[in-house]
Amino acid sequence: MHSSLGIVEIPALAKVTWDLYNQCQIIAKDAPAGFQRLVTELGSLQGTLRTFADDVNSNAFFFEKMDQDHKQTFERSLGACLGTLQRLKELLVRLKGFETGDGKGFWQKIKWATQRIQIEDIRSKIMVHTCNLSLCISSIGNASLVRLEKTMVLAMEEDEQIVLSTEASPVRDTDSVVSPMSPGVVELPANNEEECEIDMIQEVRDRMSELANNRSSVGSSKVKHTSTSSKSAVWQREPVDAPEFTESVIFKSSVGMFEQLKMPTMKSMNPPVVVKSCEVRILERSFGEAWRSIRRMVITSSAAEKSPRTTELSMPFSGVQINRGNMSRQLVLQWSDTCQARSDKTDGNYNTLYSYVYDDTAPNIGVGLQFHSHQEAEEFEKAVLELNFRPDFSWTQSSGSGLIYNAVGAGTEHKQYKAVLVFRTHASWRYSDLYYIYRDADYTYDHSSSSIHFPRIYCTDYISTHVDQLYHPEIPVTFSHCDKKISQTTIEFGNDFVARSFLSSLSPLYELLYSRRIQSLSTKSTSVFGFQMSGKRSADIQLWRRGTDFQLAARWDDSVPDKWLTMAVPSEFIDCSKENTRVTLPRLPYLRGMTLDMMNVMARSPKISNAKNKEGAMPISFQTSKDRDEFLALLQGQQLPKFL
């Protein structure tokens, strides 16, 4: 093999590949995913050949440095590549006969099922050629790769045993494929194109991984995205600019070690998957709505490496669990991404639906980090568990802690709402749950336990690119977007004061002074037969204050449709019954509804249409005289007796 081969044949082969790539691009619109993957692999091969051509043109002695074995291996690699490209060229000639000018119509006319097997075979071979050529060039002058080259030579000798026909193949239940790297026939299901390449290229992947990773690194079979290009590595860790969102780096630090752990045991993999002396970044992508935000963690290997590698992991705002000892610089964390397979639903016709979902109750990603100091580990934990802006309210108690943030919607009205971050613990793990409370909310406050329950509260659901489909995914599943979903939660506080302060922080205008469970609260209105009493019994009442104005809010149990009642309460003209547990409010207008407007402390969204603009006297029976006296003292601005 003379050096002129590199000057003439490699550029010519690169040009042929480029021409075929352009032809494929023309018909790739609306093409099935299998053909689009072929175009992607063809582009990779073209890029590899073009790089080789540049190396040859810039080094006149490129091939003279090769021994005879290297030259023969390289020549056979080019010959096998040319043969596959010729098959692709013949296929494109046949496909051009079906051109209609309409992408979808074109592929319907072709009948994809009759061409799928051959196209998948060509794609797999192109991928093998790209790996072989890269390995061949990388091995020049490196004696440690002799064993890999010998394996590659044997593989190319067996490559001619591929049994797939170059002509259109009939649809079968199974496809027989002979792997050039693993001799033998393997039966593969015809309805799963993604598996057709596994045995054919797995050994090449393993050998390329062995070549590229002389030190321990994160395995490509487990990480979500790995790049071995210096430019890609730098780009991937930098914020992305886009009109629909903004992205920023909220944490950046060098770490002594990053390790990916086996789930769910959180033990080291075999062999261990470790990156030493690397950089960890957390990037936050913010959209117009706070609940649509998402994070990603990027681990970049040392910049001293010839080809820096990056690992990217999608990270939610909720449910990231961290285990770190006091003053420790080491920590482990686990969470769920959107790649958990589920097939427990059907389409109504007994056909299984396949989905990949986010499930915060079953983490599927485990990571270990070793920082250089415990301060850096603490800052990382804070960045993961909290939001990246100043909270409006916070509480810290032995029973729990949390933060409340102000959020603004993206619509034209810029509606404000609250983001509530609750820190929780489970065994030695610490994590945070993030909820969103809008102006109109519903909750119950248990004064005896100082706990607040939200029966309907919003949180974020992370959606993947593959949901409720009749087929398995043909390409890797990734995060797609966020949706709002309704959940429920209970937040426990250490005492009544902190619980009331929490509710007060949800209202920008009012302060909650009093909350108790009462025996009964009834609305008294007049009728032709005299007074008519409503049948409402026990309830929770709250007294809110804005300046010198008071607002009463009462909530019955869920069995009552319009469970909330609100009314303005005067500090005078209150009938204090001889019974020391009873008061009667004068005849005043009141509102009923299913939710409470936290800004104005007014009932909203009535289910019963005639619940609006009502008025009547309101007798209230407290459980104890102490509860009644506290209510009156706050309403009338009096000091309570010390014995109460």
N, C-alpha and C positions, 0 to 999 in steps of 0.2 A: 504494500500500500504506500504510494508516494505521497509526499506532502501536498502535491497539487490537488489531491482529493479534498483536503480541507478547504482549499482556496476556491475550488469549483463546485464540488458536490454539496457541501454544507449550505452555502448561500442559495444554491438552486433548490435544495430541499426546503429551506426556510421559505423561499418564494412560493413554492408549490403549496406548502402548508398555509401560508397567508392567503393565497387565492381561494383555497378550499374553505378557509375560515370565513371569508367575505361572502362566498356563495351560501354557506350555511346560515349566516346572519340574515340574509335576504328572506329566507323562508322560515326563520325561527319564530317570527311573530305568531302568537296563538298556537305554537307547537306544544306537544305534550312535554312534560318535564324531562322525560328520557332523552329527547332530542336536544333540549336546551342544555342538559348536562354534557352531551357530546360536544356541543359548541364550546362550552367552558374548557373541557379537556383539550380540545383542538387549539384553543388560544394559549393554553399553558405549554403545549408542545412547540407552537410557533415561537413563543418567547424564549424557550430553552434553546432552540436551534439558532435563533437570531443572536443570542448571547454567545453561543459557541462560535458563530461566524465572526463576531467582533473579536473574540480571543485569537482566532486563527489569523485574521487580517493584521492584528497588531503584533503578532509573534511569528516571524518567518520560520522559526525552528520548533514550532509547536509539536509537529509530528516526529521530528527527528529525535526528540527526547523519549519517544515511545520505544519499548522493545517490541519484538515481533508478536508476542502474545497479546500485548495491548492493541497493536494495530489490527490484528485479526478480530479481536473482540469488538473494537470500534466499528470495523467494516461490516461485521454481521449485524450490529445494532442498526446502522444506517440502512442496510438492505432490508431488514425486517420492517423498519419504519416506512420505507418507500413502498413495500408491498401492501401495508395496511392503508396508506394514503391512496394507492391505486384502487383498492376496494371501495373506499369512500367516494372517490371520483366517479366510479361506475354507478354507485348507488344514487348519487346526485343527478346523474344523467337520466336515470330511470324516473326519479321523482319529478324532474322538470316537465315530463310529459303530462303531469296532472295539474299543472299550474292553472289557476282560475282567476287570479287577481284578488281573491278573498282568502285571508289567512285561515279562518275556520273552515270555510268550504274546501280549501285545498287539503287540509289534513283529514277531513271527513271523507273526501274522495279517495285519498290514499288508502284508507283503512289501516289505521295505525297498528292494529293487532297483528297484521301480516308482516309488518316491517320491524316491529319492536325488537325481536330477538337478534336480528342482524345488526341493528343500530347499537344495541347494548353491547354486542360482541366487539364491534369496532371501537366503541368508546372505551371499553376495558383494555383493549390492546393498545390504544393510544396512551392511556395512562401508564401502562407497563413500559412502553417505549420511552416516555418522558423520564420515568424512574431509572430505566437502564442507561439512557444516555447521560443523565446527571451523575449516576454512580460511576460510569466509565470515565468521564472527564475528571471527577473528583479523585479517582483512584490513581491518576497518573503521578508517579513518583512517590507513592505511598505503599510500601511493601506490606503494611498491616492489613491491606484490603485484598490480598491475593485470594484468600478463601472466598470472599464475597464475589470476586470476579469469576472464579471457577463455577460457583453456583449459578451465576448469571449465564455463563456459557452453556451449561447444561440446560438451563431453562429455555434459552433460545433454540437449542437443538430440538427440544420437545415442542416448541411453539407451533411447528408445522402439523402437530397432531390435533389441532383444534378441529372439532367435529361439526361446528356450526356451519351451515351452508351459506355461501355468499349470495344465494338467490333468496327470494321471498319464501319464508318458511311457513307452513301451515300452523294454525293455532293448536297447541297440545296442552295436556294437563301438566307436563313437566318438561323442562329444557335440560338437555345433557350438555355439560360444559367440561372440557378438559383444561385444567389449570396448567399454564406453562411453567409455573414455579412449584407446583405440587402435582406430580403425574397421577393420572387416574380420572375416572369419570365421576362426576358429582351430580346427583339429582337435585335440581332446584325448582321450586314452585314457579309456574309461569306467570302468576299474578303478582309477583313481587320482584320488580326489576332491580331494586336496590341490592338484593342479595346475590345477584348474578355475578358481581365482580369480586365477592369476598375471597373465595378460594383462589381465584386467578391472580390477585394482586397482593394478598396478605403478606406473603413472604417477602415480596419486594418492599412493601411498607416497613416490615420489621428490619430489613437490612439497611434501608435508607435511614431509619431511626437510629440504628446502631452506628451508622457513619456520622450522623449529624450531632448525636448526643454523646460526646466522649465523657462528659460529666453528667451526674444525675440531673434529670429534668422532669417536668410534668408530662405525663403520657398523653398522647393525642386521643386515645380511646376514652379518656375520662374528662378532659377539659372541654369547655364549651367552644373555645376558639384559641388556636395557637398560630402564631406567625413566626417564620424564621427569616423574614426579610428585615434588614436594618431599617429601611424607610417605613415598612409596615409597622414594625415594633414601635417606632417613635410616634407614628400617626395614631396608632391605636390607644396610646396612653394620654393623648392630648384631647381637650374638649372639642366637641363637634359643633360647628355653626350650622344652624338651620332656621328657616323663617318661623316654623311652628313651635320651636322650643329653644331654650338656652341651656348650656351645659357648663359646669364649673367644677374645678377640683376642690373638694372639701377636706381632703386629707392626703398628705404625701409624706412618706418616711422610708428610709432604708431599713431593711430587716436582715438579721443574720441568717434566717432560714424560713422558707415557706414549704409546707408539706401538705399534699392532698391526702385525705384520710378515707378509709373504706367505710361505707355506710351499710347498716346503721350502727356498727360496732365502734366506730371512731378509732379504729386501730390503724397502724401503718399498713400500707399495701405491700404485697410481695411480688416483685421487689419494691422497696420504698420509692415513692414519687416525691422527689425533693428538689428544690432550687435554693442554692445558697448565695448569700451576698447579693440580694436583689432589692428592688424598689416596689413598694406597695402604694397604690393610689386608689382613692374612692372618688368617683365622679358622679355628680348628681345632675340629672336631666330634668329640668322644670318646664312644665307646660302652663297654660293659662289657669288651669284648675289645680289646686294643691294635691288632690287625690289622684291625679294622673301622673305624678312624678315617679321616677324610677332611678335606681342607682346601679352602677357597675363597678366591680373591683378589678383592677388591672395589676398584674404582677409582671414586672419586667426584669429579665436577667441582667447581669452585670454589663455595663456599657463597655467594659474591656474585652468582651467577647467579640469575635469577628462578626458573628451574626446574632445580634441580640434577639431573644425570644420573649414573647408576651403571652400571658394567659389572661383571658377575660371571663369573668363570672358575673352573671346578672344577679342583682341583689335587691330584694324588696325593702320597704320601709318598716314592715311589721314582721314579727316572728323570727328575727335573727337572734339565735341563742348564743351567748358567750359564757365561757367558763374560764375564769381567771382568779387565781389566788390573790390574797392581799399583798400588795407591793411586789407582785410578780411581773416579770417582763415577758413571760410566756402565756399564751392563751390559745384556746381552741374555740372554734365557732362552727355552728351548723345551721342550715336553713333550707328552704325549698325553693326551687326555681319552677319554671312552667313546663318541665319535661317529665312529669310523672304520668305514665301510661294508665289509662282507664278504658275499660270496654264493658261497662255494666249497664249500658242503655241500648235500646233498639229503636228503629225508625217507625215502629208500628206494624211492620210487615215481617217481623222476626229477623230482620237484618241487623247485625251488630254494628253499633256506632263506635268509632275509635276516637278518643280524645287524649290530649296531653294537657295536664292541669297543674295549677299551683295548689299545694296542700300544706299549710303551715303546721299541721299536726303530725306530719311524717317527713321530716327533713331528709333530703337526698344528696346534699352537698356538705362535706366535712372538710375543714381546713385547720391547720395548725400554723401558728406564727410565733417567731421568737424575735423580739425587738432588742435593741441595744440597751434600753433602760426601761424601768417600770413607768416612768412618766410618759414615754412614747406609747406604751401599751395602754395606759389610761386614756390618752388622747384618742387613740384609735377606737377604744370602747365607747367613748363619748360620741364620736362622729357616727358610729354605727347605730347607737341606740337613741340618739336625739335628732331633732331637726336642726337645720343649718341657719337658724335665725333666732332672734331674741324672743323668749317666751313672755306672755302677758301675765301669767300666774303660775306659781309652782307650789307644791307641798311635799314635805318629807316627813314621814312618820315610820314607826316600826311596823305598822300595818300595811304600809305601801307608800309609794311616791309617784309623782307625775308632773307633767307640764301642760299648759294650755297656750296655744298660739292663735293669733288672729290670722285669718285667711280671707282672701278676696277672690270672688269668681271672675271668670273671663268674659262674661256676657256684657252687654251694653249697660246693664243696670249695676254691675260690679257689686253684687250682693255679698255681704260679709257673713262669714260663718267661723266656727271655732274648730281647730284641730286639737284633739285631746290625746295626749301621749301618756299611757299608763305603764309604769315599770312593774314587771312581775318576776317572780322567782319560781323555779321548779327544781327541787333538790339543790345541786350546786350551780345550776344554770340560771343566768339572768337574761331577760329579754324585754321587749317593749311592744305593746299593742297600740296602734294608731287608729283613732276614730274621728269622725267628722259630725259636728252637731250644727244644724242650720237653725235659723231664727225660730221656726215653729218646731217644737220638740215635745216629747212625751217621756215622763219618768215618774218613778215613785221614790220617795225618801222615807226610809225607816229610821225614825229618830232613836229608837231603842238600841239599834246596832250601829248607828251612824254610817249607814250604807245607802248608796243611791243605785237604783236599778233602771237601766234604759231598755225597755222591751223592743224598741225599734231604733237602731242607730246605724249610721252609714260607715262603711269601711271599704277598702280597695280590694278588688279581685284582679289578679294578674292573668291575662289571657295569652295563650300560645298561638302559634300559626296553624295549629291543627286541632280543630274542635268539631265533634259530632260529624265525622266523615265516615263514609262507607268503606274506606280503604286505609291501609297503613300508610304513613308518610313516605313519600319518595325522596325527600330531601331532609336534612337535619331540622328538627323542630327548634324554634327559637321563641323568645318573647315577642308578642305582637303589640299589645296595647293594654290599657287599664280600663276596668269598668267599676262602677259603684255597685255595691251589694248591701243588703240590709242584714244586720246581725243583732245580737243582744249582748249586754254585758252588765256586770255589777262591779261598782267601785267601792271599796271599803276604806273608811277613814277612822282615825283614832279617837275623835271626839266630835261633838256637834258643831263647835266653832269652825273647824277646818272644813267640815262638810258644807256648812252654810256659805263659807267663803268661796268654796268651789262653785256652788250654784250662782253666787253673786257675780263671779267672774264671767259667767255665761251671759249676763245681762249688762249692757254698757250703761244703762240708766238707773237701775234699781239695785237696792241692797236687801238681801234676805235677812230678816230679823228673827223670825220665829217659824218653827215647823213642828207640828204635833199630830198624832193620831187622835181623832175624836170619836165619841160614841155615835153621834148622829148630826147631820146637817140637813135641814129641810128648807124648801122654798115655799112661802105662804103667799098665795094669790087669792083674789076675791072671785066669787062666782055668784050665780043667781041664788044659790043655797047658802051663801055666806063665804067663810074662808075655806079654801081647798089646800090641803097639804100634799106635797109630793112624797113619794114613798122612798126616797133616798135615805139610806141609813149611814153606817160608819164611813168615814172618809179621812183623808189627810188634808189639813189646812196649813196655809203659809201666809205670813204677813210680810209684805215687801214695802220698802220706803224709798221715796225719791224726794229729797228735801223735806218738806213738811207734809207731803201727800202720802197716803197709804193705799195700798192695793191688796185686796184679799184674793188668794187663789186656793181653790179646793179641788181635790181629785178623788172621785169615787173609784171603786174597783172596775176591772175591765168588763164586767157584766153590764155596766151602764154605757150605752152608745156614746153619748156626749159626756164624757167622764170629767171634763174640766169645767169649772165655773169660776168666773172672775168678776169682781166689782170694786169700785172705789169705796173706801170705808171712812166715814167721818170719825173724828176723835171724840165727838160729843153726841148726845141724843141716843146713847146706847142703853137699852133696857136691861138692867142687871136684876135678874130674877132673885126671889128669896132663896131659891136653890143655889147653893154656892158653887155649882158646877155648870151653870147655864147663863148664857147671855142671848139677847135678841137684837139683831141689827135692824135699823128702821127700814121702811119700804124704800128701796132704791133699785135703779136699773142694774141688770147684770147680763153677762154674756155666757153662753154655753158653747162647747166645741170639743173636738177630739184631741186637739193639741194646745200647747201653751206658747204664745208669742213671748219669747224670752226678752225681747227688747222692751216691749210695752207692758208685759205681764197681763196679757189679754187672751181669752180663749179664742181659738180659731178653728176653722174647718168644721162647722157643725154638720152632723149627719142628719139631724132632724131639722127640716127647713124652718119650722116655727120656733126654733130655739133662739132666734135673734130678737133683740130689743124687748126683752122681758123685764119685769120688775116685780118686787114683792119683798115682804119682811122675811127675815132669815133667822130662825132660832138655832143656836149652836149648843150642843151638850158636850162638855169636855169630860175626859175620863177622871180627872181629879180637880180639886179646887185650886191646887198649885198651878196647874196648866192654865186655868181660867184667869187667875190673878196675874200671871206673867203676861198673858195676852193683853189684858186691860192696861197693865202698867206700861207696856211698850206703846200701846195705842194712844195713851193719854200722857205719855212722857213723864211718868212717875217713877220714883225709885222703889224697888221691891223691898219688902221687909227682909231683914237678914235671916229670919228663921225659915223663909220660903226657899 
